[in-house]
């Protein structure tokens, strides 16, 4: 397997995705996940007025750095809300960007609404995904639905396990519709990850590798080995399904962001870890991934 990580690793340090790609490449990663969430929050990049020129800019930057964009994550929103037309258009822009950059897999979260039954939730999400898949067909871009973190709200149905992902995939029934497996989200469930992965089999086309302390704890997106996730269960599951995709990190929790710390307005120079330290941590993230894959004899440059 080849190691990848997300441009979102540096979303708190730069709004430039090209700069984030440079930091990722310097850390050792040759493959990257483009996080559209940064562009979406700032209405820049793929959401700027000159988005087609931006497509070319990022393609040139990645080529110059020698880094390949292998998957992407569409922005979070309200995909099945009654007024979701604008959000659908924003997600379609991600499909076009993936096509322009040759990215084969785009992660798109399913949605939920209060007081919808399980079946209604699936049906509403099917309506959301179908136009995206139609737009993806000319490019051959896979749309990947994700297992959410465990949520404890009694009035919503939340797609958070392999059984539901398989049900969603079967209901949509499209050759470009598959799954991304979020190992951290799965750690918040009771089912062993190797068993969950076996339920999805060849539908697992991408990964989000991150850790947490499980159960009702926060979906904290920690570095592997800092939480309670069994990395062995994940690796055995991937080997059982003969997974051929990228081993992609989604680790936002190397350092706690400034807005989650106790405030001290008198001096904020260390409210967040400095960029130099973050870049060093990114190198450690790469070495962590390399260690995991080498332990199972499947590391590829």
N, C-alpha and C positions, 0 to 999 in steps of 0.2 A: 504493500500500500504506500501511497505517496502522501506526505503531510501537507496540510493546508490550514489556513486560518483566515479570519474575517477582517476586512478593512475597518469594521466596527471596533477593533482593538484600540484604535487611536481616535475614536470619535470625540473623546473628551480632551484631546490634545491638538487636533487640527480638523478643520472643515474641508480640507483638500484631500480628496480620495487618492490623487496621484502621490501626494506626500505620504499618506498612510501605506500605499503600496511600496514606496521606497523603504520605509521603516521595516515592513514585513520582510521584504527581500533581504535587507541587511541582516536580519535575525536568522536567516538561513532558509526561509520558506521559498519554494519555487512555484507555489500554487496558492491561489487566493479565492476567497468568497467575497463578492462585492455586496456590501450592505447598503441597500437603497434607503434605509431608514435615515441615514445622515442627510442625504439629499432631500428627503421628504420633509424633515423637520425644518430645514433651512430654505426650502423651495429653491435650491440651486442644483447644479449638476444636471442630471437627467430631467429635472423639473424646471430648469432655467429656460429663458426665451430662445437661446441658441443651442438647444439640446442636441441637434444633429451634429453640430461642430464639436460638442462635448463628447459625443460617441467617438469621434475620430481622435480627440485629444487623449482620452483614456486608453484607446487602443495603441496609440503611439507610445504613451508612457509605459504601459505594460511591456510592450515589445522592447523598448530601450532598456528596461530593467531586467529583462529575461525572466519575467514572472507571468504565469498563465492564469487567467480567470477561468475557474472550473465550475463554480456554482455561484448563486446569488440568493439574496433574501429580500423579498418585497416588503414594503412598509407595513407596520401594524395599523389596523384601523377597525372599522365596523362593517365587515364585508356583507353581512346579510341584513343590515338595517334597511328600513323602508326607503331612505334617501341615500342609497349607496352608489348612485350613478357616477358621481365625481370620483369616488374611491375606486370604482371599476376602471375608469379612465386612467387614473394614476397607476394602477396595477398593470394595465395594458402597456403603459410606457416602459415598465420593467421588462415585459416580454419583448418589446422592440429592441431595447438595449441589449438583452441577452442574445437576440438574433444577430445584432450588429457585431457583438464581441465574440460570437461563437461559444457562448456559455451554454452547456447542455442541460443544466438543471436549475430551475427557479423554485425556491421555497415560497409557498403562499399559505398563510394560516387560514384555517377555517374560522367560522364565526359562531356566535351564540347570542341568544336573546332570552330575557326572562320569560318564564312560563311556556316555553316551547317544549314539546315532548321530544324524546329521542328521535322518533321517526320524522317529525316536523323539522328538527334540526338538520338531519341528513338531507331532506328534500330542499330546504332553503339553501344549504351549502351547494348542493348539486346545481341549482339555478345560478349561483355565483360563479362556479368553476367552469361551466360550459362555454361561455363566451371567451374566457381566457384560453381555453384549449383550442377553440376555433382560431384564435389569433396566433397561437403557438404552432399550429400545423405547418405553415409555410417554412418556418425556421427549424422545425424538429426539436423544439425546446420542451423538455419534460416539466410539467407542473407537479410539484411535490407537496403533499399535505403532511403536516407535522403532528406528532403526539404532544399535546400541551402538558404543562406542569399540572399537578393535582390541585384542583380548586375546590374549596369547601363552601359552596353557596347552594342552598337547598332549592333555589328557584330557577337554576339554569342547567342545561345539559351541555357537557364540556367534553370534547373529543380528546381523551388523554391516555389511550391505551391501544395496543396492537389490534385487539378485536374490533374496536371502532374504526381504526384506520383501514383495516381490511374491508369492513362493511362500506366505508365511504368510497374506497377504490372500486369495489364491485358495483356499487350503485351508479357511479359516474360512468364506468365501463368505457374507458377511452384508452387507446394504446400509449398516450403520452401522459397518463395520470398515474403517479406512483407515490412513494412515501420517502420522507426523510426521517431518520430515527434520532431523536434527541435523548442521549444517554442520561443526562442529568434529570430531565423530566421523568424518564422511566424510573430513576432511582427513588422517586417520590411515591411509587407504587409498591405493592407487595409481591408482584410476580417477578421471578428471576428473568433477567434480561435475555439470556440465551433462549428461553422458552418463548418470550415475546417476539424476538427476532425470527424464530422459526415459523411463527404464524404468518409473517409477512414475506419471508423468503426472498425471491428475486425482485419483489417490489421495492426493496430497500435500495435506493439509488444514491443516497447521500447521508452524511452523518453530521450531528452537532455533538461534539465531545466536550462535556463539562461535568462538574461535580457539585454536590450539595450534601446536606446532612440528613436528607430523606424525610419521609413522613410529612408532618404538618409544618416543617421548617420552611424557611424562605427558599425560593428558586434562585439561589445565590450565584450560580455560574462560576464556581470556583475552579481553580486548577486541579486536574486529577491528582489524587492522593491527599488532598486537603479536606475531603468530605468522606462519606460512608459508602460511596459507589464501589461495587466490585468490578474492577477493570478486567479481571479474569473472566467474569460472566459475560461481559461485553465482547471480549476477544473470542471466546469460545462460540458465542452466538454468531459472530461475523464469519468465523471459519466454517461453521455448520452450513451457513447459507451461501458459502463461496462468494462472499462480497468482493467486488472488483473495483469499487469506487474509491474516493479519497477519504482520508482520515482527517476530518476537518474540525478544528477547535472552534468553540463559541464561548470563550472564557472572558467574561467582563470583570470577574471578581479577583484578579490578581491583587489589585489595590482597591480599597474602599473609596468611592467617589466623595468629593468634598461635601456634597449636599446631604450625605448620610452621616456626617461626623458632627460632634458637638461643636457649635460655632464659637469662634473667638475673633470677633470683628477687628480687634486692635492690631492683629497681624495675621495674614493669611498666606505667608510665603510657603508654608508646609501644609496648607489645607488639602492639597492633593499631591501625590507623589510627583516629583519633577520628571520632565520628559526624558532626561538621561537615564533615570532609574527605570522608567517604563520601557525604554528600549532595551535595557539590560534584562528586564523581566521577559520581554518578548524572545530574547535569545534562549532564556531558560525554558520558556514554553516549547520552543522547537526541540531542545534537548530532551524534554519530558516526553514528547511524542516519539522521538527517535528511540528512546529507551523502551517505551511500551511496545513499539513495533518490532524492534530487534529482539525483545524477549520472546516473541512469537514467530521469529524468523520470517517476517513479512515486510521489513522496511525496504522501500525503494526510493532512490534519489528522484 
